[in-house]
Amino acid sequence: MQCFSIEAGKPALREAPVPELQSRQMLVKVHAAGLNRVDLLTAQAMSGGQGAGQTIGLGRELCGTVVEVGPEVQQFRKGDVVIAMAAGALAEYAAVDERTAVAAPLEALSQAEAAVLPLALNTMHDAVVTRGELQQGQSVLVQGASSAVGIMAMQIAREIGAELVIGTSRDAERRMRLTDQGADLALDTGDTGWVDAVLKATDGAGVDLIIDQIGAPVANDNLRATRLEGRIVNVGRLGGNTGEFDFDLHAARRITYIGVTFRTRTPDEVATIVRKAWAQMGSAIQAGRIRIPISVTYPLEQANEALDAMARDQHFGKIVVTVD
């Protein structure tokens, strides 16, 4: 089969064996796969010498048809169309753990739109609802809101009934589009007055919850923008993994600071996240209220061009790679 992978530090379309299945896995014929920043970061790390001697398939989420099932698979059968988080999704076939898969919502979404749901939905439902404990009537600020996961966070917050949703982006054109994706207010963190704008919008209190995808550059301003006994959930560190942190301000405002990642989660933990997300948001997805915009689509043969487009960082929403 054809698989977009990194070998000797170079991403390319290569021939690879069809994945062998474990007992709870399904072999899925991929129709569409979402490209994510983690794919770009993996490619950059390996081109810099990390993972020498390894071959790593890119892609983390997909929509496809089940063509074979392992002996312990119970939920799905051959011919079912599913979406799931799955390693090596930028390929003709991928092995999918049935515990992370759900039936593709093709009554409401195209295959491409369905393919880009799993990572964003699972990540942000866990961050906003489970870890962030956002409740109806509360306020939330999403740092890096023009990314697909940022858009998902705002839509989930709106679906829950948040009273105030604030999104940030450093790009003026993207900022203008945030209100179409659930934001009441769009701010530029490059503006030194952005925290004051948050405080003004919340009558001086600060927001109940911040979903942070930036990290170091905004860490201390996040503390200022969060209410007393509020919550910050760090999902990403696009601005850097390390930096200054005002521990005294953190303590003075009694803020709960939570970090999340999927890298250290077991399949059973991921399965729990998937079940929770779809139990609460499934009807909104089927009704079309939760949907990530597709920026551009590339065929698998042009996966390198898709990765280049991710590196240019000029897209709004998702970059999709189609396989058939």
C-alpha positions in Angstrom: 0.0 0.0 0.0 1.0 3.7 -0.3 1.9 5.4 3.0 3.1 8.9 3.6 5.9 8.4 6.1 9.2 9.8 7.3 12.4 7.8 6.7 15.9 9.0 7.1 14.5 12.4 8.1 12.6 12.8 4.8 8.8 12.7 4.4 7.7 10.9 1.2 5.0 8.6 -0.2 6.4 5.1 0.1 5.3 1.5 -0.3 4.6 -0.1 3.0 3.0 -3.4 4.1 -0.6 -3.4 5.1 -0.8 -3.2 8.9 -1.2 -6.4 10.8 -4.1 -6.3 13.2 -4.1 -6.8 17.0 -7.2 -8.5 18.5 -9.3 -5.3 19.0 -8.2 -3.5 15.8 -9.9 -3.1 12.4 -8.2 -2.6 9.1 -9.8 0.5 7.6 -9.6 1.6 3.9 -8.9 5.3 4.3 -11.0 7.8 2.4 -9.8 11.0 4.0 -7.4 12.0 6.7 -6.8 15.2 8.6 -3.4 16.8 8.7 -2.4 18.2 12.1 0.4 20.3 13.4 1.7 17.3 15.3 2.5 15.8 11.9 4.6 18.9 10.9 6.3 18.9 14.3 7.2 15.2 13.9 8.6 15.8 10.4 10.6 18.7 11.7 12.0 16.8 14.6 13.0 13.8 12.5 14.6 16.0 9.9 16.7 17.4 12.7 18.0 13.9 13.6 15.5 12.7 16.2 14.3 9.1 15.6 17.2 8.2 13.5 16.7 4.8 11.8 13.0 4.9 12.3 10.2 5.0 9.8 7.1 6.8 11.1 3.8 7.1 9.3 2.1 10.5 9.5 -1.5 11.2 10.1 -3.6 10.9 13.3 -7.2 10.9 12.3 -9.3 9.4 9.5 -12.6 8.5 7.9 -12.7 5.1 6.2 -14.4 1.8 5.5 -13.8 -1.3 7.6 -12.4 -4.1 5.4 -11.3 -6.5 8.1 -11.8 -6.9 11.8 -9.7 -8.5 14.6 -11.1 -11.5 16.5 -12.2 -9.4 19.5 -13.8 -6.5 17.7 -17.5 -6.3 18.7 -18.9 -2.9 17.7 -18.2 -2.9 14.0 -18.2 -5.1 11.0 -16.9 -5.2 7.4 -18.4 -2.4 5.4 -19.0 0.0 8.2 -17.7 3.6 7.7 -16.0 4.9 10.8 -14.0 7.9 12.0 -11.2 7.5 14.5 -7.9 8.7 15.8 -5.3 6.4 14.3 -1.5 6.5 13.9 -0.4 6.4 10.2 -3.7 7.7 8.8 -2.1 9.2 5.7 -2.1 5.9 3.9 -4.3 3.7 1.9 -5.0 1.5 4.9 -4.7 2.0 8.7 -5.2 -0.1 11.8 -7.8 1.3 14.0 -8.6 0.3 17.6 -12.3 -0.1 17.8 -12.4 1.6 21.2 -11.4 4.9 19.6 -13.8 4.7 16.6 -17.4 5.8 16.1 -19.7 5.5 13.1 -19.0 8.3 10.6 -21.8 11.0 10.8 -22.2 11.1 7.0 -25.8 12.2 7.2 -24.5 15.6 8.3 -20.9 15.8 7.0 -18.8 14.9 4.0 -16.1 12.3 4.4 -13.5 15.0 4.6 -15.5 16.9 7.2 -16.0 13.7 9.2 -12.3 12.8 9.0 -11.2 16.0 10.8 -13.5 15.6 13.8 -11.8 13.0 16.0 -8.6 14.7 17.2 -10.2 18.1 17.7 -13.4 16.8 19.3 -11.7 14.4 21.7 -9.0 16.8 22.7 -11.3 19.8 23.3 -14.2 18.0 24.9 -11.7 16.6 27.4 -10.1 20.0 27.9 -13.2 22.2 28.0 -15.7 19.9 29.7 -13.8 17.1 31.7 -10.7 19.0 32.8 -11.9 22.6 32.4 -15.4 21.9 34.0 -17.0 24.6 31.9 -20.6 25.1 32.9 -23.6 26.9 31.3 -23.4 30.6 32.0 -19.6 30.7 32.5 -17.0 32.4 30.4 -14.1 30.9 28.4 -11.1 32.3 26.5 -9.4 30.1 23.8 -5.8 31.0 23.0 -5.0 30.1 19.4 -8.7 30.0 18.5 -8.3 30.0 14.7 -6.8 26.5 14.7 -9.1 23.5 14.1 -8.9 22.5 17.8 -9.4 26.1 18.8 -12.5 26.4 16.6 -13.8 23.1 18.2 -13.2 24.5 21.7 -15.4 27.5 20.9 -18.1 25.5 19.4 -18.2 23.1 22.3 -18.4 26.0 24.7 -21.2 27.6 22.8 -23.0 24.2 22.7 -22.7 23.9 26.5 -24.2 27.4 26.9 -21.2 29.5 27.8 -22.2 33.1 28.5 -19.1 34.6 26.9 -16.7 33.0 24.4 -13.4 34.9 23.6 -11.0 33.7 20.9 -7.5 34.9 20.1 -5.5 35.1 17.0 -2.5 37.1 15.9 -3.7 37.2 12.3 -6.3 39.9 11.5 -8.1 38.0 8.8 -8.5 34.9 10.9 -9.6 37.0 13.8 -12.5 38.4 11.7 -13.7 34.9 11.1 -13.8 33.8 14.7 -17.2 35.2 15.4 -18.6 32.8 12.7 -17.2 29.9 14.7 -18.7 30.8 18.1 -16.7 33.7 19.5 -18.4 36.7 21.0 -15.1 38.6 21.1 -11.9 38.2 19.1 -8.6 39.5 20.5 -5.0 39.8 19.4 -2.5 38.7 22.0 0.1 40.9 20.2 -1.9 43.9 21.5 -0.6 44.8 24.9 -4.1 45.7 26.0 -5.7 42.3 25.4 -5.9 41.4 29.1 -7.6 44.7 29.8 -10.1 43.9 27.1 -10.8 40.5 28.8 -11.3 42.2 32.1 -13.6 44.8 30.6 -15.7 42.1 29.0 -16.0 40.3 32.3 -16.7 43.3 34.5 -13.2 43.2 35.9 -13.4 39.6 37.1 -11.6 37.6 34.4 -12.8 34.5 32.6 -13.8 31.3 34.4 -11.7 29.1 32.0 -8.8 29.6 29.6 -7.9 26.9 27.1 -4.3 27.6 26.2 -2.6 26.3 23.1 0.3 28.9 23.1 2.2 28.3 26.4 5.2 30.4 27.4 4.5 33.8 25.8 1.1 34.2 27.3 1.5 32.3 30.6 1.6 35.2 32.9 -1.0 37.3 31.1 -3.3 34.2 31.2 -3.0 34.4 35.0 -4.1 38.0 34.9 -7.0 37.3 32.6 -8.4 34.4 34.7 -10.8 35.1 37.6 -10.1 34.2 41.2 -10.3 30.4 41.6 -10.6 30.1 37.8 -9.0 27.4 35.7 -6.4 27.2 33.0 -6.0 24.1 30.8 -2.8 23.9 28.8 -3.4 21.9 25.6 -0.5 23.1 23.4 2.8 24.9 23.6 3.1 26.5 20.2 4.9 29.5 21.6 7.4 27.4 23.5 7.7 24.7 26.2 9.5 26.7 28.8 9.3 30.3 30.0 8.7 32.6 32.9 5.9 31.8 35.2 4.7 34.1 38.0 4.1 31.7 40.8 3.0 34.4 43.2 0.3 35.6 40.9 -0.8 32.0 40.3 -1.1 31.5 44.1 -2.7 34.9 44.7 -5.5 34.2 42.2 -5.8 30.6 43.4 -5.9 29.4 39.9 -6.1 25.7 39.0 -3.6 25.0 36.2 -4.0 21.7 34.3 -1.9 20.2 31.6 -3.2 17.6 29.1 -1.8 15.5 26.3 -2.8 12.3 24.5 0.8 11.0 24.4 0.5 9.4 27.8 -3.0 8.0 27.6 -3.8 4.3 27.2 -6.4 3.0 24.6 -8.9 2.6 27.4 -8.4 6.2 28.6 -8.9 7.4 25.0 -12.0 5.2 24.7 -13.5 6.9 27.8 -12.8 10.4 26.3 -14.4 9.3 23.0 -17.5 8.0 24.7 -17.9 11.2 26.8 -17.5 13.5 23.8 -20.0 11.7 21.6 -22.5 11.2 24.4 -22.7 15.0 24.9 -21.9 16.4 21.4 -23.1 13.7 19.1 -26.5 15.3 18.5 -25.0 18.7 17.8 -22.7 17.0 15.2 -25.6 15.2 13.6 -27.5 18.6 13.5 -24.5 20.3 11.9 -23.9 22.7 14.7 -20.4 21.4 15.3 -18.3 21.4 12.1 -14.7 22.3 11.4 -14.2 24.3 8.2 -12.0 22.7 5.5 -9.3 25.0 4.2 -7.9 23.0 1.4 -7.8 19.3 0.2 -4.9 17.4 -1.3 -4.8 13.9 -2.8 -2.4 11.4 -1.1 0.0 11.8 -4.0 0.4 15.4 -3.0 0.9 14.8 0.8 4.2 16.7 0.7 2.4 19.7 -0.6 -0.1 19.4 2.2 2.7 19.3 4.7 4.3 22.4 3.1 0.9 24.2 3.4 0.8 23.3 7.1 4.3 24.8 7.5 3.2 28.1 5.8 0.4 28.4 8.4 -1.9 30.4 6.2 -5.0 28.1 6.5 -8.1 28.6 8.6 -9.6 25.3 9.8 -8.2 22.0 8.5 -6.0 20.7 5.7 -7.3 17.3 4.5 -5.6 14.5 2.5 -7.9 12.3 0.4 -7.0 8.8 -0.5 -9.7 7.9 -3.1 
